[in-house]
């Protein structure tokens, strides 16, 4: 073992403050194609930005040798949407490492149980179902279904499935079962 853990320095992944950057100073590392612009995901992100603004700031890294230039590591669709809206700048996180793979491979989709909890939390804070549906670019029935996702599901199954990617239809099938059978099926 080399050195004690107390003597090791941890390198920060991001600078300690975010920065408002003109969109023209940000260089994308890939193009947002027409096919991507027509996707459901793109429409959801655009709706979210329209309703509540940027929730997750884009991630950029400073371009070596070019003052006030930044390479975009994460957030290509968000930046494209802002450009289409006519925005001039955006608050970004400044990465200290320029490897886009670091950020892209860490992306994980939200499990359905986590999405349910996020929706409940937003509703508890006073966000209406209608506004939430607009922000996520889904119909209100989807919000209501996800709000009631765990009604009739036993606590043990909720814990078993909280971090797993499970189709929403699984829960309607589990609701038909008694708690012990739900646990076995999960």
Backbone as JSON Lines, residues from 0, in Angstrom:
{"i":0,"aa":"X","n":[0.84,-1.18,0.0],"ca":[0.0,0.0,0.0],"c":[0.89,1.24,0.0]}
{"i":1,"aa":"X","n":[0.58,2.18,-0.86],"ca":[1.42,3.37,-0.97],"c":[0.81,4.54,-0.22]}
{"i":2,"aa":"X","n":[1.41,4.9,0.87],"ca":[0.95,6.04,1.66],"c":[-0.34,5.74,2.4]}
{"i":3,"aa":"X","n":[-0.55,6.46,3.44],"ca":[-1.78,6.26,4.21],"c":[-2.94,6.99,3.52]}
{"i":4,"aa":"X","n":[-4.16,6.52,3.73],"ca":[-5.32,7.16,3.1],"c":[-5.46,8.64,3.46]}
{"i":5,"aa":"X","n":[-4.97,9.03,4.61],"ca":[-5.08,10.42,5.04],"c":[-4.2,11.35,4.21]}
{"i":6,"aa":"X","n":[-3.12,10.82,3.64],"ca":[-2.19,11.66,2.89],"c":[-2.57,11.77,1.41]}
{"i":7,"aa":"X","n":[-3.53,10.99,0.96],"ca":[-3.92,11.03,-0.45],"c":[-4.81,12.24,-0.7]}
{"i":8,"aa":"X","n":[-4.62,12.85,-1.85],"ca":[-5.46,13.98,-2.23],"c":[-6.47,13.5,-3.26]}
{"i":9,"aa":"X","n":[-7.68,13.94,-3.08],"ca":[-8.74,13.58,-4.01],"c":[-8.9,14.74,-4.99]}
{"i":10,"aa":"X","n":[-8.84,14.41,-6.28],"ca":[-9.01,15.43,-7.31],"c":[-10.5,15.67,-7.53]}
{"i":11,"aa":"X","n":[-10.91,16.91,-7.48],"ca":[-12.31,17.25,-7.7],"c":[-12.67,17.04,-9.16]}
{"i":12,"aa":"X","n":[-13.86,16.53,-9.42],"ca":[-14.32,16.3,-10.78],"c":[-14.82,17.6,-11.43]}
{"i":13,"aa":"X","n":[-15.21,18.58,-10.59],"ca":[-15.73,19.84,-11.1],"c":[-15.09,21.0,-10.36]}
{"i":14,"aa":"X","n":[-15.03,22.15,-11.02],"ca":[-14.62,23.36,-10.33],"c":[-15.67,23.66,-9.26]}
{"i":15,"aa":"X","n":[-15.3,24.41,-8.26],"ca":[-16.19,24.6,-7.11],"c":[-17.37,25.53,-7.38]}
{"i":16,"aa":"X","n":[-17.33,26.29,-8.46],"ca":[-18.46,27.16,-8.79],"c":[-18.9,26.91,-10.23]}
{"i":17,"aa":"X","n":[-20.19,27.12,-10.47],"ca":[-20.7,27.03,-11.84],"c":[-20.44,28.37,-12.53]}
{"i":18,"aa":"X","n":[-20.66,28.39,-13.84],"ca":[-20.32,29.58,-14.6],"c":[-21.39,29.82,-15.67]}
{"i":19,"aa":"X","n":[-21.82,31.06,-15.83],"ca":[-22.75,31.41,-16.91],"c":[-21.91,31.66,-18.16]}
{"i":20,"aa":"X","n":[-22.17,30.86,-19.2],"ca":[-21.34,30.88,-20.41],"c":[-22.21,31.21,-21.62]}
{"i":21,"aa":"X","n":[-21.73,32.12,-22.5],"ca":[-22.45,32.37,-23.75],"c":[-22.5,31.08,-24.59]}
{"i":22,"aa":"X","n":[-23.66,30.79,-25.18],"ca":[-23.81,29.57,-25.96],"c":[-22.8,29.49,-27.1]}
{"i":23,"aa":"X","n":[-22.43,30.64,-27.66],"ca":[-21.46,30.68,-28.75],"c":[-20.06,30.26,-28.34]}
{"i":24,"aa":"X","n":[-19.77,30.26,-27.05],"ca":[-18.44,29.87,-26.55],"c":[-18.35,28.38,-26.22]}
{"i":25,"aa":"X","n":[-19.44,27.64,-26.46],"ca":[-19.48,26.21,-26.12],"c":[-19.4,25.4,-27.41]}
{"i":26,"aa":"X","n":[-18.38,24.51,-27.47],"ca":[-18.17,23.66,-28.65],"c":[-18.72,22.26,-28.37]}
{"i":27,"aa":"X","n":[-19.76,21.84,-29.1],"ca":[-20.29,20.48,-28.9],"c":[-19.3,19.45,-29.43]}
{"i":28,"aa":"X","n":[-19.33,18.24,-28.86],"ca":[-18.47,17.18,-29.38],"c":[-19.23,16.24,-30.31]}
{"i":29,"aa":"X","n":[-20.55,16.46,-30.42],"ca":[-21.34,15.71,-31.4],"c":[-22.52,16.57,-31.83]}
{"i":30,"aa":"X","n":[-23.09,16.2,-32.97],"ca":[-24.19,16.96,-33.56],"c":[-25.52,16.37,-33.09]}
{"i":31,"aa":"X","n":[-26.47,17.23,-32.78],"ca":[-27.83,16.79,-32.47],"c":[-28.55,16.7,-33.82]}
{"i":32,"aa":"X","n":[-28.79,15.48,-34.27],"ca":[-29.35,15.24,-35.6],"c":[-30.84,15.56,-35.65]}
{"i":33,"aa":"X","n":[-31.37,15.63,-36.86],"ca":[-32.81,15.85,-37.05],"c":[-33.6,14.72,-36.42]}
{"i":34,"aa":"X","n":[-33.09,13.49,-36.54],"ca":[-33.78,12.34,-35.94],"c":[-33.88,12.49,-34.43]}
{"i":35,"aa":"X","n":[-32.81,12.96,-33.81],"ca":[-32.82,13.18,-32.35],"c":[-33.82,14.28,-32.01]}
{"i":36,"aa":"X","n":[-33.86,15.34,-32.82],"ca":[-34.78,16.45,-32.56],"c":[-36.24,16.02,-32.67]}
{"i":37,"aa":"X","n":[-36.51,14.94,-33.4],"ca":[-37.88,14.44,-33.55],"c":[-38.23,13.4,-32.49]}
{"i":38,"aa":"X","n":[-37.28,13.05,-31.63],"ca":[-37.49,11.98,-30.65],"c":[-38.36,12.44,-29.48]}
{"i":39,"aa":"X","n":[-38.96,11.47,-28.81],"ca":[-39.78,11.73,-27.63],"c":[-38.92,12.35,-26.53]}
{"i":40,"aa":"X","n":[-37.71,11.84,-26.35],"ca":[-36.81,12.34,-25.31],"c":[-36.51,13.83,-25.51]}
{"i":41,"aa":"X","n":[-36.23,14.21,-26.75],"ca":[-35.95,15.61,-27.06],"c":[-37.15,16.49,-26.71]}
{"i":42,"aa":"X","n":[-38.34,16.02,-27.08],"ca":[-39.57,16.76,-26.77],"c":[-39.78,16.88,-25.27]}
{"i":43,"aa":"X","n":[-39.46,15.81,-24.52],"ca":[-39.6,15.85,-23.06],"c":[-38.64,16.87,-22.45]}
{"i":44,"aa":"X","n":[-37.41,16.88,-22.93],"ca":[-36.42,17.83,-22.4],"c":[-36.85,19.26,-22.73]}
{"i":45,"aa":"X","n":[-37.32,19.48,-23.96],"ca":[-37.78,20.82,-24.36],"c":[-38.96,21.27,-23.49]}
{"i":46,"aa":"X","n":[-39.89,20.36,-23.24],"ca":[-41.05,20.7,-22.39],"c":[-40.61,21.02,-20.97]}
{"i":47,"aa":"X","n":[-39.67,20.26,-20.45],"ca":[-39.17,20.49,-19.1],"c":[-38.49,21.85,-18.99]}
{"i":48,"aa":"X","n":[-37.67,22.17,-19.97],"ca":[-36.99,23.47,-19.97],"c":[-38.01,24.6,-20.08]}
{"i":49,"aa":"X","n":[-39.02,24.42,-20.92],"ca":[-40.06,25.44,-21.09],"c":[-40.83,25.67,-19.78]}
{"i":50,"aa":"X","n":[-41.12,24.59,-19.06],"ca":[-41.94,24.69,-17.85],"c":[-41.16,25.13,-16.61]}
{"i":51,"aa":"X","n":[-39.97,24.54,-16.41],"ca":[-39.25,24.8,-15.16],"c":[-37.81,25.25,-15.34]}
{"i":52,"aa":"X","n":[-37.35,25.38,-16.58],"ca":[-35.98,25.8,-16.83],"c":[-35.01,24.63,-16.79]}
{"i":53,"aa":"X","n":[-33.73,24.94,-16.83],"ca":[-32.69,23.91,-16.8],"c":[-32.59,23.38,-15.38]}
{"i":54,"aa":"X","n":[-32.8,22.09,-15.23],"ca":[-32.7,21.45,-13.91],"c":[-31.28,20.95,-13.68]}
{"i":55,"aa":"X","n":[-30.74,20.29,-14.69],"ca":[-29.39,19.74,-14.59],"c":[-28.48,20.53,-15.52]}
{"i":56,"aa":"X","n":[-27.57,21.33,-14.99],"ca":[-26.72,22.16,-15.85],"c":[-25.87,21.31,-16.79]}
{"i":57,"aa":"X","n":[-25.65,21.8,-18.02],"ca":[-24.73,21.1,-18.92],"c":[-23.33,21.07,-18.3]}
{"i":58,"aa":"X","n":[-22.54,20.08,-18.73],"ca":[-21.17,19.94,-18.22],"c":[-20.21,20.28,-19.35]}
{"i":59,"aa":"X","n":[-19.3,21.21,-19.07],"ca":[-18.29,21.61,-20.04],"c":[-16.9,21.5,-19.41]}
{"i":60,"aa":"X","n":[-15.9,21.53,-20.28],"ca":[-14.52,21.58,-19.81],"c":[-13.84,22.72,-20.56]}
{"i":61,"aa":"X","n":[-12.92,23.39,-19.91],"ca":[-12.19,24.48,-20.56],"c":[-11.31,23.92,-21.68]}
{"i":62,"aa":"X","n":[-11.29,24.61,-22.82],"ca":[-10.43,24.2,-23.94],"c":[-9.05,24.78,-23.69]}
{"i":63,"aa":"X","n":[-8.06,23.88,-23.63],"ca":[-6.68,24.32,-23.36],"c":[-6.18,25.23,-24.49]}
{"i":64,"aa":"X","n":[-5.59,26.34,-24.1],"ca":[-5.01,27.25,-25.07],"c":[-6.01,28.22,-25.7]}
{"i":65,"aa":"X","n":[-7.29,28.07,-25.39],"ca":[-8.31,28.98,-25.93],"c":[-9.1,29.58,-24.78]}
{"i":66,"aa":"X","n":[-8.75,30.81,-24.44],"ca":[-9.44,31.48,-23.34],"c":[-10.92,31.67,-23.68]}
{"i":67,"aa":"X","n":[-11.77,31.44,-22.72],"ca":[-13.22,31.61,-22.88],"c":[-13.85,30.67,-23.91]}
{"i":68,"aa":"X","n":[-13.24,29.51,-24.14],"ca":[-13.85,28.48,-25.01],"c":[-14.03,27.23,-24.17]}
{"i":69,"aa":"X","n":[-15.14,26.53,-24.4],"ca":[-15.49,25.36,-23.59],"c":[-15.96,24.23,-24.5]}
{"i":70,"aa":"X","n":[-15.57,23.01,-24.17],"ca":[-16.02,21.82,-24.89],"c":[-17.17,21.22,-24.1]}
{"i":71,"aa":"X","n":[-18.27,20.93,-24.78],"ca":[-19.46,20.38,-24.14],"c":[-19.3,18.87,-23.95]}
{"i":72,"aa":"X","n":[-19.37,18.41,-22.71],"ca":[-19.24,16.98,-22.42],"c":[-20.6,16.32,-22.24]}
{"i":73,"aa":"X","n":[-21.53,17.02,-21.63],"ca":[-22.86,16.45,-21.36],"c":[-23.88,17.57,-21.45]}
{"i":74,"aa":"X","n":[-24.96,17.32,-22.2],"ca":[-26.03,18.3,-22.31],"c":[-26.25,18.81,-23.72]}
{"i":75,"aa":"X","n":[-25.9,18.0,-24.71],"ca":[-26.04,18.43,-26.1],"c":[-27.48,18.82,-26.47]}
{"i":76,"aa":"X","n":[-28.44,18.01,-26.04],"ca":[-29.84,18.33,-26.37],"c":[-30.28,19.59,-25.65]}
{"i":77,"aa":"X","n":[-29.9,19.77,-24.39],"ca":[-30.27,20.97,-23.64],"c":[-29.73,22.22,-24.32]}
{"i":78,"aa":"X","n":[-28.47,22.17,-24.74],"ca":[-27.85,23.32,-25.41],"c":[-28.57,23.62,-26.73]}
{"i":79,"aa":"X","n":[-28.86,22.58,-27.5],"ca":[-29.55,22.76,-28.78],"c":[-30.93,23.39,-28.58]}
{"i":80,"aa":"X","n":[-31.65,22.93,-27.57],"ca":[-32.98,23.48,-27.26],"c":[-32.86,24.95,-26.88]}
{"i":81,"aa":"X","n":[-31.87,25.29,-26.06],"ca":[-31.67,26.68,-25.67],"c":[-31.37,27.56,-26.89]}
{"i":82,"aa":"X","n":[-30.55,27.04,-27.82],"ca":[-30.24,27.79,-29.04],"c":[-31.51,28.01,-29.86]}
{"i":83,"aa":"X","n":[-32.33,26.97,-29.99],"ca":[-33.59,27.09,-30.74],"c":[-34.52,28.12,-30.11]}
{"i":84,"aa":"X","n":[-34.5,28.22,-28.8],"ca":[-35.37,29.17,-28.08],"c":[-34.86,30.6,-28.19]}
{"i":85,"aa":"X","n":[-33.6,30.75,-28.61],"ca":[-33.02,32.08,-28.71],"c":[-32.28,32.53,-27.46]}
{"i":86,"aa":"X","n":[-32.06,31.61,-26.52],"ca":[-31.29,31.95,-25.32],"c":[-29.86,32.3,-25.73]}
{"i":87,"aa":"X","n":[-29.23,33.14,-24.96],"ca":[-27.87,33.59,-25.27],"c":[-26.79,32.91,-24.43]}
{"i":88,"aa":"X","n":[-27.16,32.45,-23.21],"ca":[-26.17,31.85,-22.33],"c":[-26.82,30.81,-21.43]}
{"i":89,"aa":"X","n":[-25.99,30.08,-20.7],"ca":[-26.48,29.03,-19.81],"c":[-25.48,28.83,-18.67]}
{"i":90,"aa":"X","n":[-26.0,28.49,-17.5],"ca":[-25.13,28.16,-16.37],"c":[-24.65,26.72,-16.55]}
{"i":91,"aa":"X","n":[-23.34,26.52,-16.47],"ca":[-22.74,25.19,-16.68],"c":[-21.89,24.78,-15.49]}
{"i":92,"aa":"X","n":[-21.74,23.47,-15.35],"ca":[-20.75,22.92,-14.43],"c":[-19.45,22.82,-15.22]}
{"i":93,"aa":"X","n":[-18.34,23.17,-14.6],"ca":[-17.05,23.12,-15.27],"c":[-16.29,21.89,-14.78]}
{"i":94,"aa":"X","n":[-16.09,20.94,-15.67],"ca":[-15.38,19.71,-15.32],"c":[-13.88,19.96,-15.32]}
{"i":95,"aa":"X","n":[-13.18,19.18,-14.52],"ca":[-11.73,19.29,-14.48],"c":[-11.08,18.22,-15.36]}
{"i":96,"aa":"X","n":[-11.87,17.28,-15.85],"ca":[-11.39,16.18,-16.69],"c":[-12.13,16.27,-18.02]}
{"i":97,"aa":"X","n":[-11.42,16.17,-19.13],"ca":[-12.08,16.36,-20.42],"c":[-12.53,15.07,-21.09]}
{"i":98,"aa":"X","n":[-12.68,14.01,-20.35],"ca":[-13.12,12.76,-20.95],"c":[-14.63,12.64,-20.87]}
{"i":99,"aa":"X","n":[-15.29,12.8,-22.01],"ca":[-16.75,12.73,-22.05],"c":[-17.26,11.37,-21.61]}
{"i":100,"aa":"X","n":[-16.48,10.34,-21.85],"ca":[-16.93,8.99,-21.48],"c":[-17.19,8.9,-19.99]}
{"i":101,"aa":"X","n":[-16.43,9.64,-19.2],"ca":[-16.63,9.63,-17.75],"c":[-18.06,10.01,-17.41]}
{"i":102,"aa":"X","n":[-18.59,11.01,-18.08],"ca":[-19.94,11.48,-17.78],"c":[-20.99,10.6,-18.45]}
{"i":103,"aa":"X","n":[-20.76,10.25,-19.71],"ca":[-21.76,9.47,-20.44],"c":[-21.94,8.08,-19.89]}
{"i":104,"aa":"X","n":[-20.9,7.45,-19.37],"ca":[-21.07,6.1,-18.86],"c":[-21.68,6.09,-17.46]}
{"i":105,"aa":"X","n":[-21.71,7.23,-16.8],"ca":[-22.31,7.31,-15.48],"c":[-23.81,7.59,-15.54]}
{"i":106,"aa":"X","n":[-24.32,7.9,-16.73],"ca":[-25.75,8.18,-16.87],"c":[-26.53,6.91,-16.59]}
{"i":107,"aa":"X","n":[-27.51,7.02,-15.75],"ca":[-28.36,5.87,-15.48],"c":[-29.81,6.32,-15.53]}
{"i":108,"aa":"X","n":[-30.6,5.52,-16.14],"ca":[-32.03,5.83,-16.23],"c":[-32.66,5.65,-14.87]}
{"i":109,"aa":"X","n":[-33.7,6.4,-14.63],"ca":[-34.37,6.34,-13.34],"c":[-35.28,5.12,-13.28]}
{"i":110,"aa":"X","n":[-35.17,4.36,-12.21],"ca":[-36.05,3.22,-11.99],"c":[-37.47,3.73,-11.76]}
{"i":111,"aa":"X","n":[-38.45,2.93,-12.13],"ca":[-39.86,3.33,-12.05],"c":[-40.28,3.69,-10.62]}
{"i":112,"aa":"X","n":[-39.76,2.97,-9.63],"ca":[-40.1,3.28,-8.23],"c":[-39.51,4.65,-7.84]}
{"i":113,"aa":"X","n":[-38.3,4.94,-8.31],"ca":[-37.7,6.25,-8.04],"c":[-38.5,7.36,-8.72]}
{"i":114,"aa":"X","n":[-38.97,7.08,-9.94],"ca":[-39.79,8.06,-10.66],"c":[-41.09,8.33,-9.89]}
{"i":115,"aa":"X","n":[-41.7,7.26,-9.36],"ca":[-42.91,7.38,-8.54],"c":[-42.65,8.3,-7.36]}
{"i":116,"aa":"X","n":[-41.53,8.09,-6.67],"ca":[-41.2,8.9,-5.49],"c":[-40.94,10.36,-5.88]}
{"i":117,"aa":"X","n":[-40.3,10.57,-7.02],"ca":[-40.03,11.92,-7.5],"c":[-41.35,12.65,-7.78]}
{"i":118,"aa":"X","n":[-42.29,11.94,-8.41],"ca":[-43.6,12.53,-8.71],"c":[-44.34,12.86,-7.42]}
{"i":119,"aa":"X","n":[-44.32,11.95,-6.45],"ca":[-44.97,12.23,-5.15],"c":[-44.36,13.45,-4.48]}
{"i":120,"aa":"X","n":[-43.04,13.54,-4.53],"ca":[-42.35,14.67,-3.89],"c":[-42.75,15.99,-4.55]}
{"i":121,"aa":"X","n":[-42.81,15.99,-5.88],"ca":[-43.21,17.2,-6.59],"c":[-44.64,17.59,-6.25]}
{"i":122,"aa":"X","n":[-45.52,16.6,-6.18],"ca":[-46.93,16.87,-5.83],"c":[-47.05,17.39,-4.4]}
{"i":123,"aa":"X","n":[-46.25,16.83,-3.49],"ca":[-46.26,17.29,-2.09],"c":[-45.79,18.74,-1.98]}
{"i":124,"aa":"X","n":[-44.91,19.16,-2.89],"ca":[-44.41,20.53,-2.87],"c":[-45.37,21.51,-3.55]}
{"i":125,"aa":"X","n":[-46.5,20.98,-4.02],"ca":[-47.52,21.86,-4.59],"c":[-47.55,21.95,-6.1]}
{"i":126,"aa":"X","n":[-46.69,21.21,-6.79],"ca":[-46.73,21.2,-8.26],"c":[-47.98,20.44,-8.68]}
{"i":127,"aa":"X","n":[-48.76,21.01,-9.56],"ca":[-49.99,20.34,-9.99],"c":[-49.68,19.19,-10.94]}
{"i":128,"aa":"X","n":[-50.59,18.23,-11.02],"ca":[-50.42,17.11,-11.95],"c":[-50.32,17.62,-13.38]}
{"i":129,"aa":"X","n":[-51.09,18.65,-13.7],"ca":[-51.09,19.22,-15.05],"c":[-49.72,19.81,-15.4]}
{"i":130,"aa":"X","n":[-49.17,20.58,-14.47],"ca":[-47.86,21.2,-14.73],"c":[-46.77,20.13,-14.81]}
{"i":131,"aa":"X","n":[-46.84,19.13,-13.96],"ca":[-45.87,18.04,-13.99],"c":[-45.95,17.3,-15.33]}
{"i":132,"aa":"X","n":[-47.16,17.06,-15.8],"ca":[-47.35,16.39,-17.1],"c":[-46.75,17.23,-18.22]}
{"i":133,"aa":"X","n":[-46.97,18.54,-18.18],"ca":[-46.38,19.42,-19.21],"c":[-44.87,19.41,-19.13]}
{"i":134,"aa":"X","n":[-44.33,19.47,-17.92],"ca":[-42.87,19.52,-17.74],"c":[-42.2,18.24,-18.23]}
{"i":135,"aa":"X","n":[-42.87,17.1,-18.06],"ca":[-42.3,15.82,-18.48],"c":[-42.77,15.41,-19.88]}
{"i":136,"aa":"X","n":[-43.62,16.24,-20.47],"ca":[-44.17,16.0,-21.81],"c":[-44.87,14.64,-21.9]}
{"i":137,"aa":"X","n":[-45.69,14.36,-20.91],"ca":[-46.51,13.14,-20.9],"c":[-47.95,13.56,-20.61]}
{"i":138,"aa":"X","n":[-48.89,12.64,-20.84],"ca":[-50.27,13.01,-20.53],"c":[-50.53,12.84,-19.04]}
{"i":139,"aa":"X","n":[-51.57,13.48,-18.59],"ca":[-51.87,13.51,-17.15],"c":[-52.18,12.12,-16.6]}
{"i":140,"aa":"X","n":[-52.73,11.24,-17.45],"ca":[-53.02,9.87,-17.02],"c":[-51.73,9.15,-16.62]}
{"i":141,"aa":"X","n":[-50.66,9.39,-17.35],"ca":[-49.36,8.78,-17.02],"c":[-48.9,9.24,-15.64]}
{"i":142,"aa":"X","n":[-49.05,10.52,-15.36],"ca":[-48.66,11.05,-14.04],"c":[-49.5,10.39,-12.95]}
{"i":143,"aa":"X","n":[-50.79,10.28,-13.18],"ca":[-51.68,9.67,-12.18],"c":[-51.35,8.19,-11.98]}
{"i":144,"aa":"X","n":[-51.07,7.48,-13.07],"ca":[-50.7,6.06,-12.96],"c":[-49.41,5.9,-12.15]}
{"i":145,"aa":"X","n":[-48.44,6.75,-12.41],"ca":[-47.17,6.66,-11.7],"c":[-47.31,7.11,-10.24]}
{"i":146,"aa":"X","n":[-48.23,8.04,-9.99],"ca":[-48.49,8.46,-8.61],"c":[-49.04,7.29,-7.79]}
{"i":147,"aa":"X","n":[-49.92,6.49,-8.41],"ca":[-50.56,5.36,-7.72],"c":[-49.8,4.05,-7.89]}
{"i":148,"aa":"X","n":[-48.61,4.11,-8.42],"ca":[-47.83,2.92,-8.76],"c":[-47.74,1.9,-7.64]}
{"i":149,"aa":"X","n":[-47.49,2.34,-6.42],"ca":[-47.25,1.41,-5.31],"c":[-48.48,1.13,-4.46]}
{"i":150,"aa":"X","n":[-49.63,1.67,-4.85],"ca":[-50.87,1.34,-4.13],"c":[-51.13,-0.16,-4.31]}
{"i":151,"aa":"X","n":[-51.24,-0.88,-3.19],"ca":[-51.49,-2.32,-3.25],"c":[-50.24,-3.17,-3.38]}
{"i":152,"aa":"X","n":[-49.07,-2.54,-3.34],"ca":[-47.79,-3.27,-3.4],"c":[-47.21,-3.29,-1.98]}
{"i":153,"aa":"X","n":[-46.8,-4.48,-1.53],"ca":[-46.28,-4.57,-0.16],"c":[-44.9,-3.9,-0.06]}
{"i":154,"aa":"X","n":[-44.57,-3.47,1.14],"ca":[-43.35,-2.72,1.41],"c":[-42.09,-3.48,1.0]}
{"i":155,"aa":"X","n":[-42.07,-4.8,1.22],"ca":[-40.89,-5.6,0.88],"c":[-40.63,-5.57,-0.63]}
{"i":156,"aa":"X","n":[-41.69,-5.65,-1.41],"ca":[-41.55,-5.62,-2.87],"c":[-41.08,-4.24,-3.33]}
{"i":157,"aa":"X","n":[-41.61,-3.2,-2.7],"ca":[-41.16,-1.85,-3.01],"c":[-39.65,-1.74,-2.82]}
{"i":158,"aa":"X","n":[-39.16,-2.26,-1.71],"ca":[-37.72,-2.21,-1.43],"c":[-36.93,-3.05,-2.43]}
{"i":159,"aa":"X","n":[-37.47,-4.23,-2.79],"ca":[-36.78,-5.1,-3.74],"c":[-36.65,-4.46,-5.12]}
{"i":160,"aa":"X","n":[-37.66,-3.69,-5.51],"ca":[-37.7,-3.15,-6.87],"c":[-37.29,-1.68,-6.98]}
{"i":161,"aa":"X","n":[-36.93,-1.05,-5.87],"ca":[-36.69,0.39,-5.88],"c":[-35.58,0.84,-6.82]}
{"i":162,"aa":"X","n":[-34.57,0.01,-7.06],"ca":[-33.46,0.41,-7.92],"c":[-33.41,-0.37,-9.22]}
{"i":163,"aa":"X","n":[-34.44,-1.13,-9.51],"ca":[-34.43,-1.99,-10.7],"c":[-35.28,-1.4,-11.82]}
{"i":164,"aa":"X","n":[-34.84,-1.64,-13.02],"ca":[-35.6,-1.21,-14.2],"c":[-36.67,-2.26,-14.45]}
{"i":165,"aa":"X","n":[-37.91,-1.91,-14.17],"ca":[-39.03,-2.83,-14.26],"c":[-40.13,-2.18,-15.1]}
{"i":166,"aa":"X","n":[-40.71,-2.91,-16.06],"ca":[-41.82,-2.33,-16.83],"c":[-42.98,-1.97,-15.9]}
{"i":167,"aa":"X","n":[-43.67,-0.88,-16.2],"ca":[-44.77,-0.42,-15.36],"c":[-45.88,-1.46,-15.25]}
{"i":168,"aa":"X","n":[-46.07,-2.27,-16.3],"ca":[-47.12,-3.3,-16.28],"c":[-46.87,-4.36,-15.21]}
{"i":169,"aa":"X","n":[-45.63,-4.52,-14.81],"ca":[-45.29,-5.48,-13.75],"c":[-46.08,-5.17,-12.48]}
{"i":170,"aa":"X","n":[-46.23,-3.89,-12.19],"ca":[-46.91,-3.49,-10.96],"c":[-48.41,-3.8,-11.0]}
{"i":171,"aa":"X","n":[-49.02,-3.66,-12.17],"ca":[-50.45,-4.01,-12.24],"c":[-50.64,-5.51,-12.04]}
{"i":172,"aa":"X","n":[-49.69,-6.32,-12.49],"ca":[-49.76,-7.77,-12.26],"c":[-49.51,-8.1,-10.79]}
{"i":173,"aa":"X","n":[-48.53,-7.44,-10.19],"ca":[-48.23,-7.68,-8.77],"c":[-49.42,-7.32,-7.87]}
{"i":174,"aa":"X","n":[-50.16,-6.28,-8.24],"ca":[-51.3,-5.84,-7.44],"c":[-52.4,-6.89,-7.36]}
{"i":175,"aa":"X","n":[-52.41,-7.82,-8.3],"ca":[-53.41,-8.89,-8.32],"c":[-53.07,-10.0,-7.32]}
{"i":176,"aa":"X","n":[-51.86,-9.95,-6.77],"ca":[-51.36,-11.01,-5.9],"c":[-51.41,-10.59,-4.44]}
{"i":177,"aa":"X","n":[-51.41,-11.6,-3.57],"ca":[-51.28,-11.35,-2.14],"c":[-49.82,-11.01,-1.84]}
{"i":178,"aa":"X","n":[-49.57,-10.35,-0.69],"ca":[-48.21,-9.91,-0.37],"c":[-47.14,-11.0,-0.46]}
{"i":179,"aa":"X","n":[-47.39,-12.18,0.08],"ca":[-46.35,-13.24,0.04],"c":[-46.04,-13.64,-1.4]}
{"i":180,"aa":"X","n":[-47.06,-13.7,-2.24],"ca":[-46.86,-14.06,-3.65],"c":[-46.15,-12.92,-4.39]}
{"i":181,"aa":"X","n":[-46.45,-11.67,-4.02],"ca":[-45.75,-10.53,-4.61],"c":[-44.25,-10.64,-4.36]}
{"i":182,"aa":"X","n":[-43.9,-11.0,-3.12],"ca":[-42.48,-11.13,-2.75],"c":[-41.83,-12.23,-3.57]}
{"i":183,"aa":"X","n":[-42.5,-13.37,-3.7],"ca":[-41.96,-14.48,-4.5],"c":[-41.77,-14.06,-5.95]}
{"i":184,"aa":"X","n":[-42.74,-13.36,-6.51],"ca":[-42.68,-12.96,-7.91],"c":[-41.61,-11.9,-8.17]}
{"i":185,"aa":"X","n":[-41.42,-11.04,-7.18],"ca":[-40.45,-9.95,-7.36],"c":[-39.04,-10.51,-7.35]}
